[in-house]
Amino acid sequence: MDFIELLKALLLGLVEGVTEFAPVSSTGHMIIVDDMWLQSEQFLTKYVANTFKIVIQLGSILAVVIIFWKRFMDLLGLRRRSEGQAAAPGQRLRLSQVIVGLLPAGVLGVLTESYIDDHLFSTGTVLIGLVLGAVLMIAADRFAPAVPSIQTVDQITYRQAIMIGLVQCLSLWPGFSRSGSTISGGVLLGMSHRAAADFTFIMAVPIMLGASMLSLVKNWEYFTMDSLPFFIVGFVSAFLFALISIRFFLKLINRVKLVPFAIYRIVLAIIVYVIYF
């Protein structure tokens, strides 16, 4: 494998790491890259390309685990209560609330997986998702309460968790964005942008990790000595860029809110439409 192939892995990892948890749809970006570049390369057969996407997604997941490791330790009961962020159990986010938030999209995703894979993974459908997701994000900022009633993720209720989970079902449409839909849903339900983002990232880990590990087992045969350096560079690149972008996003989201990301999505959709169609 030559230097150019490794440089491509680095750049693709960058795309994954920067977009996975920003409300711009990493899946949409990767499908666009896939249609316009990735699978046109001789080295990257369809199956190797799909396996590569799984590997770099795991890099992004690892970044979230590291950033929120204390929170995950609390959720799993692996830290003493005195070390937690809140003294009273009722004032802390519970694992059961995360599970409640995961259920709607998890169940619907299992039921519709084949249809989505066969009919929705194309640049055209991604452009639709980018625009519709942008409309939802603009609406969220426009109609959100002036003063959020939920300032931290520890204040979330079970009702809000299930409602955010229902809104997350929109993200099954490629291009809509998991974080874009769930943060928008949280904001409309009275959460601050940072609280909604925290809950979104925490929910993302188990569902993404489970899906990625299942896919990895199915595609294990494509881990060859030839492809391994490509996978390693992509994984490390996605991890490092996700680590940087998540920290930056969490510091920024309460100030800039969702509209700038929505504008980016619309502009991207227009540019890709002009180029691709």
N, C-alpha and C positions, 0 to 999 in steps of 0.2 A: 504494500500500500504506500503511495507516495504522499508527499507533503500536501499537495493540493486536496487530496481526499480528507486528510486530517483537518485541514483548514475549513473545509465544508462542514465537517462534524462540529468544529468549534462554533461556526456561525449558526448552524441549526440549533445547537445547544443554547446559544444566546437568544434566539427567537423564542424557544420554549421557556427559558428561565425568566425572561423579561415579561412575557405575555401570560404565563400560566395563571397567575393570581391577580393580575390587573384586570379590570372589567372591560377587556377588549377581545376576549376569546382566543385562547391559545390554540384550541382545536381548529378554529376558523383560519388562523394564521398558518398552521401547519398544513391544512388542506390546500390553501392557496399556494404555498411553497411546493407542496407535493405535486399539484397539477402543473405548475409552471416551471418546476426545476427538478425536484427530488427524484421522481421516478424516470426522468429523462436520462439520468446518468446510468451508464452501462453497469457499473459496479453495484448500484442499488436496485436489485430486483424488487418486485412488489413486496415479497415476504421479508427480505432484509430491511427494507425501508420501514415496514410496519413494526418490526422488532425494534428497530432503532428508536422509533417514537416512544415505545414503551420504556426503553432504557432511560432516555432523557427525561421522561415524565417522573421516573423514580428519583432522578437527581433533584428535581423541583420539590418532590414530596419530602425528601431528606432535609432540604432547607427549611421547610415549615416546621418539621419535627424539632430541629435545633432551635429555631426562634421561639417556639412555644413549648419547649421541653418541660418547663416547670408546670405549665397548665396541663399537659398530658399526664405528668406524674400525679398531679392532684386528681384528675379524672379517674385514673386507674387505682387510686388509693395507695400510691407508693411513696407519698411524702407525709410526714407528720402534720397534723392539722395546724399546729403552731407555726409551721413554715408556710402555710397557704396564704393566699391573698386576702382571705376573709375569715373572721373568727367563727361566725355562725354558719352551720351547714346550709341554711336557707338562703344565705347571701352568696353562695358560690354556684357557678355553673356545674350542673351534674351530668354525668355520663348518660343518664336516661334522657335528658333533654337533647343531647347531641343525637342519640339514636332516633328519637321522635322526629327531629329535623331531617334525618337521612331517609326515613322510610318511604315517603311519597315518591321521590325521584328514583330511589333504589328499586322499588317494586315496579314502577312504570318502565324503568329502564330495562329490567329483565324481560318484561312482557313485549316490549317493542324493539328490542335490540336488533333482530334480524331485519325488520323493516327499515330502521334507521340506517343500518350499514348498507343496505341495498339501494336505498332511494334518496338519502339526504346528505351523503358524503360527496358533495360536489361544490365547485366554486360558486355556481349559481345559487344554491341553497344557502351557502355561507353568507353571500352578500345580502340576502333577504334577512338572515338572522342578525347580521351586523346592524342593519338599519332599524329593524324592529326593536332590538335590544337597546339601541341608542334612544329610541322614542320612550321606552320604559324608563330609562335612566333620567332623561330630561323631565319626565312626569314626576318621578320620585323627588327630585330636587324642587320642583315647582309646587307640589302639593304636600310635602312633608311638614309636620308641625314645626312652628318657629322655634320652639324650645323642646328638644327631645326629652321624653319621659324616662328613657333608658340610656344612661350615660356609659355604662360598662356592661360587658357581656355577662357579668355575674348577676345582673338584675333581670335577665331575660326570663319570661314565663313559658310554661308549656304551650300555651295557646300561641304565643309568638313563634315558638320553635316549630310547631306544626304548620303554621301559616307560611313561614319562610320556606319550609320544606316543600309546600305546595307550589310556591312561586319558583323554586329551584327546578321544578319539572320543565319549565320553559327552556332550560339550558340543555335539554336533551336534543333540541334542534341545533345542529352545528352552527356556530357563529353567534349564538345568542349570549353565551358566556355564563359560566356557573357563578362567578363572583359578581358579574354585572346584575344578574337576576336576583341573587340572594341579598346583596347589599341594597338594591333598590327595594326589595320586599321589606327588609328590616327597617329602612328609613321611613317607608310609608306607614309602618306599624309603630312608629314613635321612637325608634332607636337612633342613637347618634351614628354618624357614618363610621367612626372608629369601632364602636361596639358591633355594628353589623358586619364590618370587615373581619374583626376577630372571630366572630361566630362562623363566618363563611370559611375562613382558613382552617379552623378547627374541624368543621364538618368535612372539609375536602379530603383530609388525610385518610380516614378509614375507607371511604368509598373509592378513592383513587388508588390506594394501596391494594385493596382487594381486587379491583379490576385489573390492575397492572400485573399483579402476581399470577392471576389466572392466565392472562395473556402470555406472560413470560414462560409459564410451564408449557403452553401449547406451542410456543415458538422456540423452544430450547435448542432444537437442532440447527438453528441458524447462527449459533454462537460458535464460530469456527476461528481458527488462528488468524485467518485472513481478515475477518470482520472485527475481531476483538479490539484492536487498537482504535478503530473507528467508534465503537461503542463506548470505550473508556473515555476518550476525549469528549464525546458528546455528553456523557453522564457528568463528568467533572465540570464542563462548561455550563450545563444547565443548572447544576447545583450552585456554583459560584455566582452566576448572574441572578438566579432566583433569590439567593441570600441577600444580595445587594438591593434588588428591586423590591422585595417584600418589605425590608426595613424602610426603604425610602417611601414606599407607598403608604405604609402605616403612619408615618410622620406627616404625610401630605394630605391624606384623605379628608380629615375634618376641615381643612382650610379650603381646598380647591373643590371638594365634593365631586359630583359625577359628570357634570355638564362638559368639562374639557375632554374627558374620555369619550363621551358620546359624540362630540364633534369630530374627534379623531376617527372614530368608527365610520361615520358618514363619509368623511373625506376619503378614507381608505377604500370604502365600498365604491365610490365614484371612480377613483383612480384605477382600481382593479377591473371594474366594468369596462372602462374605456380601453385598457390594455388587452384584456382577455377576450372581450366580446366584440 
